[in-house]
């Protein structure tokens, strides 16, 4: 985040947190519960409604990749 000359933030951040409880019926020792967090920054001069679809698509892809990696990494 950067501060503009008027002492206001030049960027705003959209953050998504998802809690996942993973259960492996074949190997219960691999069960876990974890929070996944991802964010995207955008120009503070823009309205969230103008950028939210694009930002959420990127955030959800990031979180999905992290969940996928954590759940299939041991296979």
N, C-alpha and C positions, 0 to 999 in steps of 0.2 A: 504494500500500500504506500502511496506517496501523498504528500501534503501539498496542496496548491498554494498559490501566493496569498489567498484570502484565509488561510489557516483551516480550510476545510479539506477533507479527504478528497483526492482526485479520483479515487476508485472506491467501489463498493464491492462487497464479497457476498455471494450467494453460497450458503453451506447446506449440505444435506448429510444427515446422520441416519444410518440404518443399523438396527440391532439384528444379528443373525444367530439363531440357535441351530447348529448343525448336528444331526444325529446319524451315526453310521451304524446300522443294524448288524453289520458283519463284524465290525471292529469298534466296540464301544469306547475303547481307549482313545479313539480319534475324535470323539464328540467334543464340541467346543461351543462357546457362546462368545461373540465378539462384536464390537461396534466398528462400523466402517464409516469413515468420514471423507468427503471430497468437497472441493469448493472450486469456484471459478470467480475471478474478479472481472468487473466491468466498469466502464467510465461512469462516474457519479452524475454526469450530465444527462445520462440516458435513464429512461424509466424502466423499472424492472419488468413491466408488462411487455416492453418492446424486445427484451433480450432473454426472457425466462425460458422460452421453448428451446432455444439453441443451447443455453447454459445447462439446463436440466438434461438434455440429451448427452452432453459431454460428461457431466457429473455421473449420470447413471451408468454410462459405459465404463467409466473409471472404477466405480464401486463394483459393478458386475465382474469386471476383469479380476479385481482383488478377491472377491468371493470365490470365483471359479478357481483361481490359483490356490487359494487356501483349502478348498475342498477336494481337489483332484491331484494335488501335488504329490501325495503319497501313493498314488495308484501305480 
